[in-house]
């Protein structure tokens, strides 16, 4: 399924380029959740699997709907400030207004946008609809959705504890070895944005992307 960005009116000056340790970790979690889509990483994914405990593996699997299909917005940069460290990013997730955190969680667990905003914290009908949508997606999504609906703050506490443990167990060392390359890429993308269009620069970031000029 293609993802299309309409950047017709987006000026380069309004685009922020940031390296995010949290977002990179979510990308790793996505690859673990969908290994069949990332066969080139099979050796690395096996190494990660060998490093984590059975309990951590079970917890990771239970939260995987958050990043397997539709990336969890709360684990991406939430402002345009300069790059922050993992501790600050995790603190930002913990400090989000609970209703905002829940809305982002609902969207990720469903795996995309629903036809309407579901207020599962205050509307019992929306809560029931949310669980039913999750049930039609998968048993894992139904279970995770029920956990969110039952106690949103506990859901967040368990999630942030998992993120901290996964980071310290096997992600941080990999970040340390690769972050310099990402930061150099950040500088290069900023340089290219200063002299080109946002659409063309974005399309150049991955070989699977295509740039379609506006024709009308």
Buried (B, 14 or more C-beta within 10 A) or exposed (E): EEEEEEBEEBEBEEBEBBBBBBBBBBBBBBBBBEEEEBEEBEEBBEEBEEEBEEEBEEBBEBBBBBBBBBBBBBBBBBEEEEBBEBEEBBEBBEEBEEEEBBBBBBBBBBBEEBEEEBBBBEEEEBBEBBBEBBBEBBEBBBBBBBBBBEEBEEBBEBBBEBBEBBBEBBBBEBBEEEBEEBEEEBEEBBEBBEEEBBBEBBBEEEEEEEEEEEEE
